[in-house]
């Protein structure tokens, strides 16, 4: 029989750097989860992604046990990393902060494909391009088509 779920917690935590301080401690403590056990497991599983922001979905069960899923870093973070930007534009429609190529978008889309609700790499690239535009980043050139 499946365990009864009492809560789902969504957090963004830096890889390899989970600790009982906010936001992790209070969020897990409110559900009665062993905070140190979560931190040890999370840090062990994310040691290779140290320093990157990782969205995490924690499922808490009635017996206070937990399970968690680690997702890929957000598209905006990956775009900033690819272009070496500190932040996006405060006025994305007027002030542009950089330019990204379709090849760079393709790499990000390929990485994010498991977390996106897209069926083809082309649609995933369009989604990432939309994120880039909303950050004030120009998308250079035309989208490559699979027929070329």
Phi and psi in radians as a Rosetta constraint file:
Dihedral C 1 N 2 CA 2 C 2 CIRCULARHARMONIC -1.273 0.35
Dihedral N 2 CA 2 C 2 N 3 CIRCULARHARMONIC 2.610 0.35
Dihedral C 2 N 3 CA 3 C 3 CIRCULARHARMONIC -1.271 0.35
Dihedral N 3 CA 3 C 3 N 4 CIRCULARHARMONIC 2.622 0.35
Dihedral C 3 N 4 CA 4 C 4 CIRCULARHARMONIC -1.459 0.35
Dihedral N 4 CA 4 C 4 N 5 CIRCULARHARMONIC 2.234 0.35
Dihedral C 4 N 5 CA 5 C 5 CIRCULARHARMONIC -1.512 0.35
Dihedral N 5 CA 5 C 5 N 6 CIRCULARHARMONIC 2.273 0.35
Dihedral C 5 N 6 CA 6 C 6 CIRCULARHARMONIC -1.875 0.35
Dihedral N 6 CA 6 C 6 N 7 CIRCULARHARMONIC -0.198 0.35
Dihedral C 6 N 7 CA 7 C 7 CIRCULARHARMONIC -3.070 0.35
Dihedral N 7 CA 7 C 7 N 8 CIRCULARHARMONIC 2.714 0.35
Dihedral C 7 N 8 CA 8 C 8 CIRCULARHARMONIC -2.205 0.35
Dihedral N 8 CA 8 C 8 N 9 CIRCULARHARMONIC 2.238 0.35
Dihedral C 8 N 9 CA 9 C 9 CIRCULARHARMONIC -2.039 0.35
Dihedral N 9 CA 9 C 9 N 10 CIRCULARHARMONIC 2.288 0.35
Dihedral C 9 N 10 CA 10 C 10 CIRCULARHARMONIC -1.990 0.35
Dihedral N 10 CA 10 C 10 N 11 CIRCULARHARMONIC 2.146 0.35
Dihedral C 10 N 11 CA 11 C 11 CIRCULARHARMONIC -2.347 0.35
Dihedral N 11 CA 11 C 11 N 12 CIRCULARHARMONIC 2.744 0.35
Dihedral C 11 N 12 CA 12 C 12 CIRCULARHARMONIC -1.994 0.35
Dihedral N 12 CA 12 C 12 N 13 CIRCULARHARMONIC 2.018 0.35
Dihedral C 12 N 13 CA 13 C 13 CIRCULARHARMONIC -2.179 0.35
Dihedral N 13 CA 13 C 13 N 14 CIRCULARHARMONIC 2.498 0.35
Dihedral C 13 N 14 CA 14 C 14 CIRCULARHARMONIC -1.242 0.35
Dihedral N 14 CA 14 C 14 N 15 CIRCULARHARMONIC 2.353 0.35
Dihedral C 14 N 15 CA 15 C 15 CIRCULARHARMONIC -1.034 0.35
Dihedral N 15 CA 15 C 15 N 16 CIRCULARHARMONIC 2.320 0.35
Dihedral C 15 N 16 CA 16 C 16 CIRCULARHARMONIC 1.238 0.35
Dihedral N 16 CA 16 C 16 N 17 CIRCULARHARMONIC 0.187 0.35
Dihedral C 16 N 17 CA 17 C 17 CIRCULARHARMONIC -2.310 0.35
Dihedral N 17 CA 17 C 17 N 18 CIRCULARHARMONIC 0.470 0.35
Dihedral C 17 N 18 CA 18 C 18 CIRCULARHARMONIC -1.269 0.35
Dihedral N 18 CA 18 C 18 N 19 CIRCULARHARMONIC 2.335 0.35
Dihedral C 18 N 19 CA 19 C 19 CIRCULARHARMONIC -2.519 0.35
Dihedral N 19 CA 19 C 19 N 20 CIRCULARHARMONIC 2.908 0.35
Dihedral C 19 N 20 CA 20 C 20 CIRCULARHARMONIC -1.184 0.35
Dihedral N 20 CA 20 C 20 N 21 CIRCULARHARMONIC -0.095 0.35
Dihedral C 20 N 21 CA 21 C 21 CIRCULARHARMONIC -1.215 0.35
Dihedral N 21 CA 21 C 21 N 22 CIRCULARHARMONIC 2.852 0.35
Dihedral C 21 N 22 CA 22 C 22 CIRCULARHARMONIC -1.000 0.35
Dihedral N 22 CA 22 C 22 N 23 CIRCULARHARMONIC 2.547 0.35
Dihedral C 22 N 23 CA 23 C 23 CIRCULARHARMONIC -1.564 0.35
Dihedral N 23 CA 23 C 23 N 24 CIRCULARHARMONIC -0.171 0.35
Dihedral C 23 N 24 CA 24 C 24 CIRCULARHARMONIC -1.170 0.35
Dihedral N 24 CA 24 C 24 N 25 CIRCULARHARMONIC -0.925 0.35
Dihedral C 24 N 25 CA 25 C 25 CIRCULARHARMONIC -0.972 0.35
Dihedral N 25 CA 25 C 25 N 26 CIRCULARHARMONIC -0.994 0.35
Dihedral C 25 N 26 CA 26 C 26 CIRCULARHARMONIC -1.080 0.35
Dihedral N 26 CA 26 C 26 N 27 CIRCULARHARMONIC -0.662 0.35
Dihedral C 26 N 27 CA 27 C 27 CIRCULARHARMONIC -1.135 0.35
Dihedral N 27 CA 27 C 27 N 28 CIRCULARHARMONIC -0.779 0.35
Dihedral C 27 N 28 CA 28 C 28 CIRCULARHARMONIC -1.344 0.35
Dihedral N 28 CA 28 C 28 N 29 CIRCULARHARMONIC -0.645 0.35
Dihedral C 28 N 29 CA 29 C 29 CIRCULARHARMONIC -1.081 0.35
Dihedral N 29 CA 29 C 29 N 30 CIRCULARHARMONIC -0.619 0.35
Dihedral C 29 N 30 CA 30 C 30 CIRCULARHARMONIC -1.112 0.35
Dihedral N 30 CA 30 C 30 N 31 CIRCULARHARMONIC -0.475 0.35
Dihedral C 30 N 31 CA 31 C 31 CIRCULARHARMONIC -1.686 0.35
Dihedral N 31 CA 31 C 31 N 32 CIRCULARHARMONIC -0.029 0.35
Dihedral C 31 N 32 CA 32 C 32 CIRCULARHARMONIC 1.411 0.35
Dihedral N 32 CA 32 C 32 N 33 CIRCULARHARMONIC 0.374 0.35
Dihedral C 32 N 33 CA 33 C 33 CIRCULARHARMONIC -1.460 0.35
Dihedral N 33 CA 33 C 33 N 34 CIRCULARHARMONIC 2.563 0.35
Dihedral C 33 N 34 CA 34 C 34 CIRCULARHARMONIC -1.232 0.35
Dihedral N 34 CA 34 C 34 N 35 CIRCULARHARMONIC 1.830 0.35
Dihedral C 34 N 35 CA 35 C 35 CIRCULARHARMONIC -1.141 0.35
Dihedral N 35 CA 35 C 35 N 36 CIRCULARHARMONIC -0.770 0.35
Dihedral C 35 N 36 CA 36 C 36 CIRCULARHARMONIC -1.142 0.35
Dihedral N 36 CA 36 C 36 N 37 CIRCULARHARMONIC -0.651 0.35
Dihedral C 36 N 37 CA 37 C 37 CIRCULARHARMONIC -1.119 0.35
Dihedral N 37 CA 37 C 37 N 38 CIRCULARHARMONIC -0.743 0.35
Dihedral C 37 N 38 CA 38 C 38 CIRCULARHARMONIC -1.074 0.35
Dihedral N 38 CA 38 C 38 N 39 CIRCULARHARMONIC -0.821 0.35
Dihedral C 38 N 39 CA 39 C 39 CIRCULARHARMONIC -1.039 0.35
Dihedral N 39 CA 39 C 39 N 40 CIRCULARHARMONIC -0.746 0.35
Dihedral C 39 N 40 CA 40 C 40 CIRCULARHARMONIC -1.097 0.35
Dihedral N 40 CA 40 C 40 N 41 CIRCULARHARMONIC -0.821 0.35
Dihedral C 40 N 41 CA 41 C 41 CIRCULARHARMONIC -1.135 0.35
Dihedral N 41 CA 41 C 41 N 42 CIRCULARHARMONIC -0.784 0.35
Dihedral C 41 N 42 CA 42 C 42 CIRCULARHARMONIC -1.080 0.35
Dihedral N 42 CA 42 C 42 N 43 CIRCULARHARMONIC -0.832 0.35
Dihedral C 42 N 43 CA 43 C 43 CIRCULARHARMONIC -1.112 0.35
Dihedral N 43 CA 43 C 43 N 44 CIRCULARHARMONIC -0.632 0.35
Dihedral C 43 N 44 CA 44 C 44 CIRCULARHARMONIC -1.175 0.35
Dihedral N 44 CA 44 C 44 N 45 CIRCULARHARMONIC -0.724 0.35
Dihedral C 44 N 45 CA 45 C 45 CIRCULARHARMONIC -1.329 0.35
Dihedral N 45 CA 45 C 45 N 46 CIRCULARHARMONIC -0.342 0.35
Dihedral C 45 N 46 CA 46 C 46 CIRCULARHARMONIC -1.983 0.35
Dihedral N 46 CA 46 C 46 N 47 CIRCULARHARMONIC 0.287 0.35
Dihedral C 46 N 47 CA 47 C 47 CIRCULARHARMONIC -1.020 0.35
Dihedral N 47 CA 47 C 47 N 48 CIRCULARHARMONIC -0.615 0.35
Dihedral C 47 N 48 CA 48 C 48 CIRCULARHARMONIC -1.309 0.35
Dihedral N 48 CA 48 C 48 N 49 CIRCULARHARMONIC -0.256 0.35
Dihedral C 48 N 49 CA 49 C 49 CIRCULARHARMONIC -1.975 0.35
Dihedral N 49 CA 49 C 49 N 50 CIRCULARHARMONIC 0.581 0.35
Dihedral C 49 N 50 CA 50 C 50 CIRCULARHARMONIC -0.958 0.35
Dihedral N 50 CA 50 C 50 N 51 CIRCULARHARMONIC 2.264 0.35
Dihedral C 50 N 51 CA 51 C 51 CIRCULARHARMONIC 1.571 0.35
Dihedral N 51 CA 51 C 51 N 52 CIRCULARHARMONIC -0.321 0.35
Dihedral C 51 N 52 CA 52 C 52 CIRCULARHARMONIC -1.441 0.35
Dihedral N 52 CA 52 C 52 N 53 CIRCULARHARMONIC 2.515 0.35
Dihedral C 52 N 53 CA 53 C 53 CIRCULARHARMONIC -1.338 0.35
Dihedral N 53 CA 53 C 53 N 54 CIRCULARHARMONIC 2.192 0.35
Dihedral C 53 N 54 CA 54 C 54 CIRCULARHARMONIC -2.162 0.35
Dihedral N 54 CA 54 C 54 N 55 CIRCULARHARMONIC 2.030 0.35
Dihedral C 54 N 55 CA 55 C 55 CIRCULARHARMONIC -1.131 0.35
Dihedral N 55 CA 55 C 55 N 56 CIRCULARHARMONIC 2.342 0.35
Dihedral C 55 N 56 CA 56 C 56 CIRCULARHARMONIC -2.290 0.35
Dihedral N 56 CA 56 C 56 N 57 CIRCULARHARMONIC 2.331 0.35
Dihedral C 56 N 57 CA 57 C 57 CIRCULARHARMONIC -1.942 0.35
Dihedral N 57 CA 57 C 57 N 58 CIRCULARHARMONIC 2.025 0.35
Dihedral C 57 N 58 CA 58 C 58 CIRCULARHARMONIC -1.857 0.35
Dihedral N 58 CA 58 C 58 N 59 CIRCULARHARMONIC 2.163 0.35
Dihedral C 58 N 59 CA 59 C 59 CIRCULARHARMONIC -1.773 0.35
Dihedral N 59 CA 59 C 59 N 60 CIRCULARHARMONIC 2.155 0.35
Dihedral C 59 N 60 CA 60 C 60 CIRCULARHARMONIC -1.855 0.35
Dihedral N 60 CA 60 C 60 N 61 CIRCULARHARMONIC 2.278 0.35
Dihedral C 60 N 61 CA 61 C 61 CIRCULARHARMONIC -1.752 0.35
Dihedral N 61 CA 61 C 61 N 62 CIRCULARHARMONIC 2.916 0.35
Dihedral C 61 N 62 CA 62 C 62 CIRCULARHARMONIC -1.041 0.35
Dihedral N 62 CA 62 C 62 N 63 CIRCULARHARMONIC -0.593 0.35
Dihedral C 62 N 63 CA 63 C 63 CIRCULARHARMONIC -1.460 0.35
Dihedral N 63 CA 63 C 63 N 64 CIRCULARHARMONIC 0.283 0.35
Dihedral C 63 N 64 CA 64 C 64 CIRCULARHARMONIC 1.222 0.35
Dihedral N 64 CA 64 C 64 N 65 CIRCULARHARMONIC 0.158 0.35
Dihedral C 64 N 65 CA 65 C 65 CIRCULARHARMONIC -1.407 0.35
Dihedral N 65 CA 65 C 65 N 66 CIRCULARHARMONIC 2.965 0.35
Dihedral C 65 N 66 CA 66 C 66 CIRCULARHARMONIC -2.590 0.35
Dihedral N 66 CA 66 C 66 N 67 CIRCULARHARMONIC 2.840 0.35
Dihedral C 66 N 67 CA 67 C 67 CIRCULARHARMONIC -2.459 0.35
Dihedral N 67 CA 67 C 67 N 68 CIRCULARHARMONIC 2.588 0.35
Dihedral C 67 N 68 CA 68 C 68 CIRCULARHARMONIC -2.474 0.35
Dihedral N 68 CA 68 C 68 N 69 CIRCULARHARMONIC 2.627 0.35
Dihedral C 68 N 69 CA 69 C 69 CIRCULARHARMONIC -2.043 0.35
Dihedral N 69 CA 69 C 69 N 70 CIRCULARHARMONIC 2.272 0.35
Dihedral C 69 N 70 CA 70 C 70 CIRCULARHARMONIC -1.811 0.35
Dihedral N 70 CA 70 C 70 N 71 CIRCULARHARMONIC 2.201 0.35
Dihedral C 70 N 71 CA 71 C 71 CIRCULARHARMONIC -1.739 0.35
Dihedral N 71 CA 71 C 71 N 72 CIRCULARHARMONIC 3.050 0.35
Dihedral C 71 N 72 CA 72 C 72 CIRCULARHARMONIC -1.342 0.35
Dihedral N 72 CA 72 C 72 N 73 CIRCULARHARMONIC 2.726 0.35
Dihedral C 72 N 73 CA 73 C 73 CIRCULARHARMONIC -0.997 0.35
Dihedral N 73 CA 73 C 73 N 74 CIRCULARHARMONIC 2.601 0.35
Dihedral C 73 N 74 CA 74 C 74 CIRCULARHARMONIC -0.985 0.35
Dihedral N 74 CA 74 C 74 N 75 CIRCULARHARMONIC 2.622 0.35
Dihedral C 74 N 75 CA 75 C 75 CIRCULARHARMONIC -1.025 0.35
Dihedral N 75 CA 75 C 75 N 76 CIRCULARHARMONIC -0.709 0.35
Dihedral C 75 N 76 CA 76 C 76 CIRCULARHARMONIC -1.070 0.35
Dihedral N 76 CA 76 C 76 N 77 CIRCULARHARMONIC -0.694 0.35
Dihedral C 76 N 77 CA 77 C 77 CIRCULARHARMONIC -1.152 0.35
Dihedral N 77 CA 77 C 77 N 78 CIRCULARHARMONIC -0.728 0.35
Dihedral C 77 N 78 CA 78 C 78 CIRCULARHARMONIC -1.180 0.35
Dihedral N 78 CA 78 C 78 N 79 CIRCULARHARMONIC -0.626 0.35
Dihedral C 78 N 79 CA 79 C 79 CIRCULARHARMONIC -1.149 0.35
Dihedral N 79 CA 79 C 79 N 80 CIRCULARHARMONIC -0.799 0.35
Dihedral C 79 N 80 CA 80 C 80 CIRCULARHARMONIC -1.061 0.35
Dihedral N 80 CA 80 C 80 N 81 CIRCULARHARMONIC -0.687 0.35
Dihedral C 80 N 81 CA 81 C 81 CIRCULARHARMONIC -1.146 0.35
Dihedral N 81 CA 81 C 81 N 82 CIRCULARHARMONIC -0.750 0.35
Dihedral C 81 N 82 CA 82 C 82 CIRCULARHARMONIC -1.131 0.35
Dihedral N 82 CA 82 C 82 N 83 CIRCULARHARMONIC -0.624 0.35
Dihedral C 82 N 83 CA 83 C 83 CIRCULARHARMONIC -1.722 0.35
Dihedral N 83 CA 83 C 83 N 84 CIRCULARHARMONIC 0.003 0.35
Dihedral C 83 N 84 CA 84 C 84 CIRCULARHARMONIC 0.981 0.35
Dihedral N 84 CA 84 C 84 N 85 CIRCULARHARMONIC 0.827 0.35
Dihedral C 84 N 85 CA 85 C 85 CIRCULARHARMONIC -1.721 0.35
Dihedral N 85 CA 85 C 85 N 86 CIRCULARHARMONIC 2.633 0.35
Dihedral C 85 N 86 CA 86 C 86 CIRCULARHARMONIC -1.426 0.35
Dihedral N 86 CA 86 C 86 N 87 CIRCULARHARMONIC -0.687 0.35
Dihedral C 86 N 87 CA 87 C 87 CIRCULARHARMONIC -2.754 0.35
Dihedral N 87 CA 87 C 87 N 88 CIRCULARHARMONIC 2.975 0.35
Dihedral C 87 N 88 CA 88 C 88 CIRCULARHARMONIC -1.355 0.35
Dihedral N 88 CA 88 C 88 N 89 CIRCULARHARMONIC -3.109 0.35
Dihedral C 88 N 89 CA 89 C 89 CIRCULARHARMONIC -1.381 0.35
Dihedral N 89 CA 89 C 89 N 90 CIRCULARHARMONIC 2.451 0.35
Dihedral C 89 N 90 CA 90 C 90 CIRCULARHARMONIC -1.222 0.35
Dihedral N 90 CA 90 C 90 N 91 CIRCULARHARMONIC -0.468 0.35
Dihedral C 90 N 91 CA 91 C 91 CIRCULARHARMONIC -2.256 0.35
Dihedral N 91 CA 91 C 91 N 92 CIRCULARHARMONIC 1.497 0.35
Dihedral C 91 N 92 CA 92 C 92 CIRCULARHARMONIC -1.128 0.35
Dihedral N 92 CA 92 C 92 N 93 CIRCULARHARMONIC -0.426 0.35
Dihedral C 92 N 93 CA 93 C 93 CIRCULARHARMONIC -1.397 0.35
Dihedral N 93 CA 93 C 93 N 94 CIRCULARHARMONIC -0.379 0.35
Dihedral C 93 N 94 CA 94 C 94 CIRCULARHARMONIC -1.947 0.35
Dihedral N 94 CA 94 C 94 N 95 CIRCULARHARMONIC -0.725 0.35
Dihedral C 94 N 95 CA 95 C 95 CIRCULARHARMONIC -1.944 0.35
Dihedral N 95 CA 95 C 95 N 96 CIRCULARHARMONIC 1.984 0.35
Dihedral C 95 N 96 CA 96 C 96 CIRCULARHARMONIC -1.640 0.35
Dihedral N 96 CA 96 C 96 N 97 CIRCULARHARMONIC 2.456 0.35
Dihedral C 96 N 97 CA 97 C 97 CIRCULARHARMONIC -1.914 0.35
Dihedral N 97 CA 97 C 97 N 98 CIRCULARHARMONIC -0.140 0.35
Dihedral C 97 N 98 CA 98 C 98 CIRCULARHARMONIC 3.121 0.35
Dihedral N 98 CA 98 C 98 N 99 CIRCULARHARMONIC 3.135 0.35
Dihedral C 98 N 99 CA 99 C 99 CIRCULARHARMONIC -2.330 0.35
Dihedral N 99 CA 99 C 99 N 100 CIRCULARHARMONIC 2.372 0.35
Dihedral C 99 N 100 CA 100 C 100 CIRCULARHARMONIC -2.125 0.35
Dihedral N 100 CA 100 C 100 N 101 CIRCULARHARMONIC 2.547 0.35
Dihedral C 100 N 101 CA 101 C 101 CIRCULARHARMONIC -1.654 0.35
Dihedral N 101 CA 101 C 101 N 102 CIRCULARHARMONIC 2.846 0.35
Dihedral C 101 N 102 CA 102 C 102 CIRCULARHARMONIC -1.151 0.35
Dihedral N 102 CA 102 C 102 N 103 CIRCULARHARMONIC -0.495 0.35
Dihedral C 102 N 103 CA 103 C 103 CIRCULARHARMONIC -1.147 0.35
Dihedral N 103 CA 103 C 103 N 104 CIRCULARHARMONIC -0.747 0.35
Dihedral C 103 N 104 CA 104 C 104 CIRCULARHARMONIC -1.125 0.35
Dihedral N 104 CA 104 C 104 N 105 CIRCULARHARMONIC -0.733 0.35
Dihedral C 104 N 105 CA 105 C 105 CIRCULARHARMONIC -1.072 0.35
Dihedral N 105 CA 105 C 105 N 106 CIRCULARHARMONIC -0.665 0.35
Dihedral C 105 N 106 CA 106 C 106 CIRCULARHARMONIC -1.075 0.35
Dihedral N 106 CA 106 C 106 N 107 CIRCULARHARMONIC -0.722 0.35
Dihedral C 106 N 107 CA 107 C 107 CIRCULARHARMONIC -1.134 0.35
Dihedral N 107 CA 107 C 107 N 108 CIRCULARHARMONIC -0.745 0.35
Dihedral C 107 N 108 CA 108 C 108 CIRCULARHARMONIC -1.150 0.35
Dihedral N 108 CA 108 C 108 N 109 CIRCULARHARMONIC -0.771 0.35
Dihedral C 108 N 109 CA 109 C 109 CIRCULARHARMONIC -1.083 0.35
Dihedral N 109 CA 109 C 109 N 110 CIRCULARHARMONIC -0.687 0.35
Dihedral C 109 N 110 CA 110 C 110 CIRCULARHARMONIC -1.093 0.35
Dihedral N 110 CA 110 C 110 N 111 CIRCULARHARMONIC -0.719 0.35
Dihedral C 110 N 111 CA 111 C 111 CIRCULARHARMONIC -1.176 0.35
Dihedral N 111 CA 111 C 111 N 112 CIRCULARHARMONIC -0.731 0.35
Dihedral C 111 N 112 CA 112 C 112 CIRCULARHARMONIC -1.452 0.35
Dihedral N 112 CA 112 C 112 N 113 CIRCULARHARMONIC -0.161 0.35
Dihedral C 112 N 113 CA 113 C 113 CIRCULARHARMONIC -0.872 0.35
Dihedral N 113 CA 113 C 113 N 114 CIRCULARHARMONIC -0.673 0.35
Dihedral C 113 N 114 CA 114 C 114 CIRCULARHARMONIC -1.165 0.35
Dihedral N 114 CA 114 C 114 N 115 CIRCULARHARMONIC -0.471 0.35
Dihedral C 114 N 115 CA 115 C 115 CIRCULARHARMONIC -1.706 0.35
Dihedral N 115 CA 115 C 115 N 116 CIRCULARHARMONIC -0.196 0.35
Dihedral C 115 N 116 CA 116 C 116 CIRCULARHARMONIC -1.595 0.35
Dihedral N 116 CA 116 C 116 N 117 CIRCULARHARMONIC 2.726 0.35
Dihedral C 116 N 117 CA 117 C 117 CIRCULARHARMONIC -1.678 0.35
Dihedral N 117 CA 117 C 117 N 118 CIRCULARHARMONIC 0.971 0.35
Dihedral C 117 N 118 CA 118 C 118 CIRCULARHARMONIC -2.099 0.35
Dihedral N 118 CA 118 C 118 N 119 CIRCULARHARMONIC 2.498 0.35
Dihedral C 118 N 119 CA 119 C 119 CIRCULARHARMONIC -1.664 0.35
Dihedral N 119 CA 119 C 119 N 120 CIRCULARHARMONIC -0.423 0.35
Dihedral C 119 N 120 CA 120 C 120 CIRCULARHARMONIC -2.150 0.35
Dihedral N 120 CA 120 C 120 N 121 CIRCULARHARMONIC 2.677 0.35
Dihedral C 120 N 121 CA 121 C 121 CIRCULARHARMONIC -1.054 0.35
Dihedral N 121 CA 121 C 121 N 122 CIRCULARHARMONIC -0.563 0.35
Dihedral C 121 N 122 CA 122 C 122 CIRCULARHARMONIC -1.128 0.35
Dihedral N 122 CA 122 C 122 N 123 CIRCULARHARMONIC -0.747 0.35
Dihedral C 122 N 123 CA 123 C 123 CIRCULARHARMONIC -1.212 0.35
Dihedral N 123 CA 123 C 123 N 124 CIRCULARHARMONIC -0.586 0.35
Dihedral C 123 N 124 CA 124 C 124 CIRCULARHARMONIC -1.142 0.35
Dihedral N 124 CA 124 C 124 N 125 CIRCULARHARMONIC -0.695 0.35
Dihedral C 124 N 125 CA 125 C 125 CIRCULARHARMONIC -1.109 0.35
Dihedral N 125 CA 125 C 125 N 126 CIRCULARHARMONIC -0.673 0.35
Dihedral C 125 N 126 CA 126 C 126 CIRCULARHARMONIC -1.106 0.35
Dihedral N 126 CA 126 C 126 N 127 CIRCULARHARMONIC -0.698 0.35
Dihedral C 126 N 127 CA 127 C 127 CIRCULARHARMONIC -1.110 0.35
Dihedral N 127 CA 127 C 127 N 128 CIRCULARHARMONIC -0.780 0.35
Dihedral C 127 N 128 CA 128 C 128 CIRCULARHARMONIC -1.162 0.35
Dihedral N 128 CA 128 C 128 N 129 CIRCULARHARMONIC -0.652 0.35
Dihedral C 128 N 129 CA 129 C 129 CIRCULARHARMONIC -1.082 0.35
Dihedral N 129 CA 129 C 129 N 130 CIRCULARHARMONIC -0.675 0.35
Dihedral C 129 N 130 CA 130 C 130 CIRCULARHARMONIC -1.100 0.35
Dihedral N 130 CA 130 C 130 N 131 CIRCULARHARMONIC -0.717 0.35
Dihedral C 130 N 131 CA 131 C 131 CIRCULARHARMONIC -1.092 0.35
Dihedral N 131 CA 131 C 131 N 132 CIRCULARHARMONIC -0.752 0.35
Dihedral C 131 N 132 CA 132 C 132 CIRCULARHARMONIC -1.069 0.35
Dihedral N 132 CA 132 C 132 N 133 CIRCULARHARMONIC -0.801 0.35
Dihedral C 132 N 133 CA 133 C 133 CIRCULARHARMONIC -1.070 0.35
Dihedral N 133 CA 133 C 133 N 134 CIRCULARHARMONIC -0.689 0.35
Dihedral C 133 N 134 CA 134 C 134 CIRCULARHARMONIC -1.232 0.35
Dihedral N 134 CA 134 C 134 N 135 CIRCULARHARMONIC -0.285 0.35
Dihedral C 134 N 135 CA 135 C 135 CIRCULARHARMONIC -1.567 0.35
Dihedral N 135 CA 135 C 135 N 136 CIRCULARHARMONIC -0.107 0.35
Dihedral C 135 N 136 CA 136 C 136 CIRCULARHARMONIC 1.549 0.35
Dihedral N 136 CA 136 C 136 N 137 CIRCULARHARMONIC 0.464 0.35
Dihedral C 136 N 137 CA 137 C 137 CIRCULARHARMONIC -1.890 0.35
Dihedral N 137 CA 137 C 137 N 138 CIRCULARHARMONIC 2.241 0.35
Dihedral C 137 N 138 CA 138 C 138 CIRCULARHARMONIC -1.310 0.35
Dihedral N 138 CA 138 C 138 N 139 CIRCULARHARMONIC 2.545 0.35
Dihedral C 138 N 139 CA 139 C 139 CIRCULARHARMONIC -1.812 0.35
Dihedral N 139 CA 139 C 139 N 140 CIRCULARHARMONIC 2.071 0.35
Dihedral C 139 N 140 CA 140 C 140 CIRCULARHARMONIC -1.490 0.35
Dihedral N 140 CA 140 C 140 N 141 CIRCULARHARMONIC 2.287 0.35
Dihedral C 140 N 141 CA 141 C 141 CIRCULARHARMONIC 1.434 0.35
Dihedral N 141 CA 141 C 141 N 142 CIRCULARHARMONIC -2.938 0.35
Dihedral C 141 N 142 CA 142 C 142 CIRCULARHARMONIC -1.805 0.35
Dihedral N 142 CA 142 C 142 N 143 CIRCULARHARMONIC 2.627 0.35
Dihedral C 142 N 143 CA 143 C 143 CIRCULARHARMONIC -1.136 0.35
Dihedral N 143 CA 143 C 143 N 144 CIRCULARHARMONIC 2.245 0.35
Dihedral C 143 N 144 CA 144 C 144 CIRCULARHARMONIC -1.191 0.35
Dihedral N 144 CA 144 C 144 N 145 CIRCULARHARMONIC 2.403 0.35
Dihedral C 144 N 145 CA 145 C 145 CIRCULARHARMONIC -1.690 0.35
Dihedral N 145 CA 145 C 145 N 146 CIRCULARHARMONIC 2.648 0.35
Dihedral C 145 N 146 CA 146 C 146 CIRCULARHARMONIC -1.136 0.35
Dihedral N 146 CA 146 C 146 N 147 CIRCULARHARMONIC -0.298 0.35
Dihedral C 146 N 147 CA 147 C 147 CIRCULARHARMONIC -1.397 0.35
Dihedral N 147 CA 147 C 147 N 148 CIRCULARHARMONIC -0.330 0.35
